[in-house]
Amino acid sequence: MIKNLLRGFGALSLAVVPLIASAPAQAAEVPESLRAARVATLADAVGLVPVEDENRTGYTPAAFKHWNSGDLADGCNTRNEVLLAEATTAPAVASGCKLSGGSWLSYYDGQEVTDPGALTIDHMVPLAEAWDSGASAWTAARREAYANDQGSAVSLAAVTARTVRQKADQDPAQWLPPAPEAHCRYVGEWVTTKLRWQLTADTTEMDALKVLAEGPCEDSIVSYTPAP
């Protein structure tokens, strides 16, 4: 049985979006009545991701404003909110939300980290990939919401800077975490984020997702809600 260990979710629970996720990426805000969490096998969830060609024309990281002040009025920005949420041992929080001490487990490579400065907050679906997959049609406000998404436990991950550099803007057809035991969790979280934000996948990406979802990750379960 694949063990998917997530913030705020059970061992076989990942966070994604509902079975209405086939709507185009530039669709209007999803009504509250349609934002209830749904549960599906990873294979079924993969089947809900629309397949489209990618187009990076016009992309710039500045199109996704981050890190903003986060969801809480505690003086911490989104980066530090994620560090606080994912710490295995809570760090000390000084004035201005300066963090020290604490410990984290970087699940991409299984490394324990005790210096928050050694961690990068990774966008599960990189900003450039999101742009390619539909975010180019979004408003600036929606792209900012995506880049700072704390409404899902899996949209952002505190992991070692080294693995984020290796990953860059690549999708699962091109890159998977160096820790083999992380592959199913990672793919589940990738699909979760694509569905949550109604993003598409290109053919090569979709083929790789299907191979994993129907093979080594066939026992994985995902739960998901669409972004507001």
Salt bridges, closest charged atoms under 4 A:
GLU29 OE2 - ARG35 NH1 3.89
GLU32 OE1 - ARG35 NH2 2.39
GLU86 OE2 - ARG7 NE 2.77
ASP109 OD2 - ARG162 NH2 2.88
ASP122 OD2 - LYS167 NZ 2.70
GLU129 OE2 - LYS194 NZ 2.70
ASP132 OD2 - ARG56 NH2 2.57
ASP149 OD2 - ARG196 NE 2.73
ASP169 OD2 - ARG56 NH1 3.73
GLU189 OE2 - ARG185 NE 2.89
GLU205 OE2 - LYS194 NZ 3.03
